[in-house]
């Protein structure tokens, strides 16, 4: 590759400083790259600061190994990743560092200064996936049945927000599926509600349609909202066919619903601010706790793979373990004998089929 003409270099004093006050000036190539991402790509100052710290670590490793930055090999990078991991760096932290290094060597390649990007194929250790956050049954019922005092809330807003809460929790809908619902079925509708059959027809991920039953409480809230929705409907308003509309008659946005749900959870006295996907997680966890039918939960959630749904077996086990710790007389030591707290073996919850081994399955609960 033919080297390109050098980019103009800004004064080093304009670059973000390293965390250590006596840190050496960055390598000329690093300085040019930081100018590039700051001036040409216009990345945020905080992002440039993070890149600066990550590339300082790269320089340090290369200097200790006695190699130039342009001569760093794939094997050396893998060794440095292993050293960071053994030193206590989290998998997510290492992944972010590798992202910064990958961008730097990608830029060097475009400048004709390296033949290949040595960071390609170097992966961070897999970080443990956090369990999805779900409400307890009592908390979910408290949120769904909450009614603000008439003096503090518009009755129309109250009816709409309660219906939104009931459908999210009662049907396990994604936020995108909820906002895509229309009040009536049509050829152009992404989704709609069928009152006579008490079903919600939604368009899920990958353009897959499914029907979800609407429970009694959600159906009652839906009927109450539809009775007053016409007062806000506007002929010809964009999105006016939507089931959930604003006071201007337009379809609600996901962000609007997130804000309203967070406010409702705070008004209802819940300790944790609630977001829409938390209600989806709660729906799945509570149905699984009651039925033990993982396949049914998969169908209700619209998951393409059972491995995505298996995350809720871990939530179910946590629920059973908490009951065990509270109820069993030998679950917790009395303090006299110094015995450690015991807990049931980590197996699938009673009545729940044991999940098959899935070495490559790594579901993301935030996107399920």
C-alpha positions as MATLAB code, in Angstrom:
seq = 'XXXXXXXXXXXXXXXXXXXXXXXXXXXXXXXXXXXXXXXXXXXXXXXXXXXXXXXXXXXXXXXXXXXXXXXXXXXXXXXXXXXXXXXXXXXXXXXXXXXXXXXXXXXXXXXXXXXXXXXXXXXXXXXXXXXXXXXXXXXXXXXXXXXXXXXXXXXXXXXXXXXXXXXXXXXXXXXXXXXXXXXXXXXXXXXXXXXXXXXXXXXXXXXXXXXXXXXXXXXXXXXXXXXXXXXXXXXXXXXXXXXXXXXXXXXXXXXXXXXXXXXXXXXXXXXXXXXXXXXXXXXXXXXXXXXXXXXXXXXXXXXXXXXXXXXXXXXXXXXXXXXXXXXXXXXXXXXXXXXXXXXXXXXXXXXXXXXXXXXXXXXXXXXX';
ca = [
       0.000    0.000    0.000;
       1.235    3.475   -0.843;
       1.598    5.674    2.253;
      -0.682    8.660    2.227;
       0.516   12.135    2.972;
       0.684   12.842    6.695;
      -2.271   14.518    8.339;
      -1.769   17.934    9.885;
      -0.910   17.536   13.552;
      -2.466   19.827   16.144;
      -0.438   20.946   19.147;
      -0.094   18.181   21.729;
      -1.347   20.594   24.382;
      -4.835   20.299   22.873;
      -4.957   16.542   23.507;
      -6.570   15.135   26.659;
      -4.035   14.471   29.352;
      -3.352   11.012   30.771;
      -4.529   10.219   34.264;
      -0.952   10.147   35.547;
       0.456   13.669   35.824;
       3.967   12.544   34.822;
       2.850   10.425   31.844;
       5.062   10.780   28.756;
       3.794   12.506   25.647;
       1.897   10.163   23.319;
       3.648    8.466   20.423;
       3.489   10.646   17.271;
       1.193    8.113   15.572;
      -1.090    8.057   18.600;
      -1.156   11.845   18.646;
      -2.125   11.947   14.969;
      -4.856    9.372   15.509;
      -6.292   11.277   18.459;
      -6.344   14.426   16.330;
      -8.170   12.411   13.682;
     -10.941   11.134   15.971;
     -11.320   14.487   17.693;
     -11.240   16.802   14.673;
     -12.308   14.732   11.683;
     -14.626   12.202   13.337;
     -15.713   14.749   15.950;
     -16.023   12.230   18.743;
     -17.067   13.436   22.169;
     -14.358   14.688   24.490;
     -15.030   11.860   26.956;
     -14.594    9.294   24.170;
     -11.295   10.860   23.136;
     -10.156   10.738   26.763;
     -10.963    7.029   26.950;
      -9.118    6.395   23.670;
      -6.147    8.309   25.055;
      -5.984    6.123   28.168;
      -6.414    2.910   26.154;
      -3.692    3.826   23.672;
      -1.390    4.838   26.515;
      -1.777    1.275   27.809;
      -0.976   -0.039   24.325;
       2.163    2.114   24.157;
       3.253    0.895   27.584;
       2.815   -2.750   26.620;
       4.684   -2.268   23.335;
       7.520   -0.427   25.056;
       7.888   -3.166   27.674;
       7.893   -5.794   24.908;
      10.522   -3.819   22.965;
       8.460   -3.476   19.778;
       7.212   -0.559   17.738;
       3.482    0.081   17.650;
       3.431   -0.788   13.949;
       5.128   -4.144   14.668;
       2.763   -5.410   17.383;
       1.564   -8.934   16.611;
      -1.679  -10.808   17.134;
       0.033  -13.132   19.634;
       1.331  -10.238   21.737;
      -2.118   -8.696   21.888;
      -3.615  -11.971   23.085;
      -0.953  -12.139   25.794;
      -1.744   -8.606   26.936;
      -5.455   -9.424   27.078;
      -4.667  -12.432   29.285;
      -2.531  -10.246   31.558;
      -5.314   -7.675   31.922;
      -7.811  -10.397   32.734;
      -5.569  -12.052   35.334;
      -5.015   -8.606   36.819;
      -8.729   -8.276   37.544;
      -9.922   -6.299   34.527;
     -13.487   -7.234   33.619;
     -14.384   -8.755   30.287;
     -16.433   -5.700   29.407;
     -13.548   -3.376   30.264;
     -11.150   -5.390   28.120;
     -13.644   -5.366   25.243;
     -13.774   -1.573   25.361;
      -9.983   -1.352   25.350;
      -9.769   -3.709   22.374;
     -12.305   -1.565   20.558;
     -10.030    1.446   20.943;
      -6.992   -0.522   19.798;
      -8.901   -1.960   16.838;
      -9.856    1.521   15.674;
      -6.270    2.723   15.974;
      -4.836   -0.111   13.875;
      -7.666    0.228   11.381;
      -6.626    3.838   10.903;
      -2.961    2.819   10.574;
      -3.991    0.381    7.844;
      -5.831    3.082    5.917;
      -2.737    5.250    6.201;
      -0.636    2.437    4.727;
       1.442    2.063    7.897;
       0.509   -1.545    8.731;
      -0.286   -4.437    6.400;
      -3.074   -5.896    8.547;
      -4.986   -5.091   11.714;
      -3.467   -7.325   14.452;
      -6.441   -6.748   16.782;
      -8.876   -8.499   14.429;
      -9.809  -11.844   15.938;
      -8.598  -10.923   19.437;
     -11.543  -11.292   21.787;
     -12.104  -10.269   25.359;
     -13.035  -12.930   27.926;
     -16.766  -13.470   27.951;
     -18.365  -11.309   30.606;
     -21.098  -12.886   32.745;
     -24.533  -11.758   31.680;
     -26.489  -10.034   34.449;
     -29.883  -11.441   35.248;
     -32.803   -9.421   33.907;
     -34.400   -7.163   36.493;
     -37.914   -8.202   37.386;
     -40.442   -6.990   39.919;
     -41.893   -9.236   42.567;
     -45.527  -10.262   42.091;
     -46.628   -7.827   44.803;
     -44.684   -4.960   43.234;
     -46.079   -5.659   39.771;
     -49.654   -5.758   41.087;
     -49.037   -2.590   43.110;
     -47.848   -0.783   39.977;
     -50.607   -2.070   37.718;
     -53.428   -1.307   40.163;
     -52.123    2.082   41.255;
     -54.592    4.926   40.922;
     -53.393    8.482   41.434;
     -55.670   10.816   43.400;
     -58.139   12.590   41.120;
     -56.715   15.948   42.186;
     -53.208   14.933   41.091;
     -53.868   13.285   37.752;
     -55.809   13.790   34.564;
     -58.348   10.922   34.454;
     -57.650   10.408   30.744;
     -53.910   10.116   31.371;
     -54.626    7.782   34.265;
     -56.755    5.516   32.054;
     -54.141    5.464   29.292;
     -51.153    4.874   31.560;
     -52.910    2.126   33.473;
     -53.804    0.390   30.205;
     -50.193    0.669   29.030;
     -48.964   -0.857   32.289;
     -51.502   -3.679   32.174;
     -50.622   -4.615   28.583;
     -46.875   -4.524   29.198;
     -47.144   -6.693   32.288;
     -50.197   -8.751   31.324;
     -49.008   -9.623   27.802;
     -45.213   -9.391   28.085;
     -44.975   -7.018   25.129;
     -41.841   -5.286   23.965;
     -42.041   -1.496   23.935;
     -41.852   -1.477   20.118;
     -44.710   -3.958   19.905;
     -46.823   -1.837   22.233;
     -46.371    1.455   20.378;
     -47.045   -0.357   17.087;
     -50.561   -1.379   18.139;
     -53.462    0.231   16.331;
     -56.942    0.614   17.748;
     -58.400   -1.398   14.868;
     -57.141   -4.020   12.457;
     -56.224   -2.852    8.957;
     -54.046   -3.872    6.046;
     -51.373   -1.382    7.079;
     -51.481   -2.054   10.831;
     -48.335   -3.419   12.420;
     -50.425   -4.728   15.279;
     -53.883   -4.381   16.782;
     -56.091   -5.546   19.636;
     -59.059   -7.851   19.149;
     -61.525   -7.210   21.959;
     -64.019  -10.012   21.146;
     -61.304  -12.672   21.245;
     -59.245  -10.854   23.936;
     -56.046  -11.096   21.874;
     -53.271   -8.705   20.947;
     -51.755   -9.276   17.510;
     -48.242   -7.863   17.444;
     -45.310   -7.585   15.058;
     -42.190   -8.750   16.876;
     -38.504   -8.973   16.079;
     -37.587  -10.187   12.634;
     -41.009   -9.260   11.293;
     -42.584  -12.244   13.076;
     -46.216  -11.920   14.068;
     -47.768  -13.549   17.093;
     -50.977  -13.393   19.075;
     -50.907  -12.899   22.830;
     -53.912  -13.393   25.125;
     -55.095  -10.333   27.033;
     -55.886  -11.076   30.674;
     -59.020   -9.950   32.463;
     -57.452   -6.961   34.256;
     -55.723   -5.762   31.073;
     -58.931   -6.222   29.067;
     -60.894   -4.103   31.544;
     -58.253   -1.334   31.435;
     -58.259   -1.514   27.638;
     -62.023   -1.054   27.472;
     -61.831    1.916   29.856;
     -59.110    3.565   27.753;
     -60.941    3.017   24.467;
     -64.021    4.650   25.989;
     -62.123    7.944   26.414;
     -59.547    7.661   23.611;
     -61.932    9.224   21.099;
     -61.798   12.498   23.052;
     -58.140   12.890   22.032;
     -58.379   11.438   18.536;
     -57.824   13.930   15.701;
     -58.876   13.283   12.122;
     -55.838   13.249    9.873;
     -53.332   13.405   12.741;
     -50.100   11.480   11.981;
     -50.355    8.164   13.771;
     -53.936    8.890   14.758;
     -54.869    5.259   14.160;
     -52.601    4.214   17.038;
     -54.058    2.580   20.111;
     -52.056    4.824   22.425;
     -52.046    8.486   21.454;
     -50.994   11.743   23.040;
     -53.278   14.640   23.867;
     -52.480   15.971   20.374;
     -53.795   12.762   18.832;
     -50.413   11.437   17.664;
     -48.947    7.992   18.299;
     -46.937    7.808   21.510;
     -43.182    7.325   21.209;
     -41.222    4.727   23.195;
     -39.431    7.495   25.090;
     -42.734    9.071   26.118;
     -43.913    5.741   27.533;
     -40.627    5.203   29.378;
     -40.969    8.579   31.085;
     -44.625    8.017   32.013;
     -43.944    4.529   33.380;
     -41.035    5.750   35.478;
     -43.217    8.498   36.946;
     -46.009    6.017   37.649;
     -43.667    3.631   39.471;
     -42.387    6.457   41.650;
     -45.903    7.641   42.438;
     -46.903    4.067   43.282;
     -44.145    3.947   45.903;
     -41.864    1.379   44.271;
     -38.257    1.566   45.386;
     -36.906    0.914   41.867;
     -37.804    3.055   38.830;
     -39.554    0.777   36.366;
     -38.855    0.656   32.634;
     -41.017   -1.173   30.050;
     -38.728   -4.156   29.555;
     -38.720   -4.771   33.311;
     -42.436   -5.526   33.037;
     -41.733   -7.968   30.204;
     -39.166   -9.710   32.406;
     -41.673   -9.734   35.276;
     -44.341  -11.256   33.042;
     -42.020  -14.069   31.946;
     -40.691  -14.756   35.433;
     -44.118  -14.857   37.071;
     -45.669  -17.086   34.394;
     -42.716  -19.470   34.665;
     -42.924  -19.525   38.468;
     -46.592  -20.486   38.299;
     -46.578  -22.891   35.364;
     -43.051  -24.244   35.018;
     -43.698  -24.371   31.265;
     -40.648  -22.926   29.551;
     -41.948  -23.631   26.047;
     -45.156  -21.731   26.716;
     -43.187  -18.730   27.979;
     -41.062  -18.886   24.830;
     -44.184  -18.716   22.657;
     -45.723  -15.899   24.658;
     -42.545  -13.818   24.472;
     -41.980  -14.537   20.795;
     -38.435  -15.847   21.264;
     -37.058  -17.632   18.222;
     -34.841  -19.867   20.384;
     -35.511  -21.575   23.707;
     -32.004  -20.621   24.834;
     -33.083  -16.973   25.023;
     -35.951  -17.904   27.320;
     -33.766  -20.033   29.599;
     -32.478  -16.924   31.373;
     -35.777  -16.901   33.273;
     -35.080  -20.314   34.809;
     -32.294  -18.590   36.743;
     -34.716  -15.935   37.935;
     -37.146  -18.695   38.915;
     -34.434  -20.439   40.921;
     -33.605  -17.191   42.718;
     -37.270  -16.891   43.680;
     -37.356  -20.435   45.059;
     -34.038  -19.971   46.852;
     -35.337  -16.834   48.580;
     -38.424  -18.731   49.762;
     -36.190  -21.564   50.982;
     -33.957  -19.200   52.940;
     -36.953  -17.618   54.642;
     -38.950  -20.777   55.340;
     -36.560  -23.659   56.053;
     -35.426  -23.904   59.700;
     -31.933  -25.048   58.650;
     -31.406  -22.573   55.818;
     -29.575  -19.997   57.955;
     -27.437  -20.664   61.013;
     -28.568  -19.263   64.352;
     -25.166  -17.722   64.916;
     -24.251  -19.982   67.827;
     -22.674  -22.790   65.913;
     -21.125  -20.590   63.277;
     -22.593  -22.712   60.517;
     -22.638  -21.184   57.092;
     -25.867  -20.408   55.332;
     -27.074  -23.246   53.168;
     -28.942  -23.064   49.920;
     -30.559  -25.580   47.604;
     -28.506  -27.042   44.763;
     -28.356  -24.909   41.662;
     -30.713  -26.794   39.421;
     -33.684  -25.832   37.313;
     -36.753  -24.833   39.292;
     -39.245  -27.533   40.232;
     -41.446  -28.311   37.290;
     -39.127  -26.488   34.890;
     -37.382  -28.619   32.257;
     -33.634  -28.561   32.688;
     -32.161  -26.319   29.995;
     -29.994  -28.168   27.467;
     -26.317  -27.386   27.291;
     -25.762  -24.430   25.023;
     -22.138  -23.452   24.933;
     -22.684  -20.863   22.225;
     -25.900  -19.496   23.639;
     -25.376  -16.083   25.143;
     -28.778  -14.389   25.258;
     -28.933  -10.755   26.026;
     -31.856  -10.266   28.457;
     -32.007   -6.527   27.739;
     -32.881   -7.325   24.106;
     -35.019  -10.381   24.557;
];
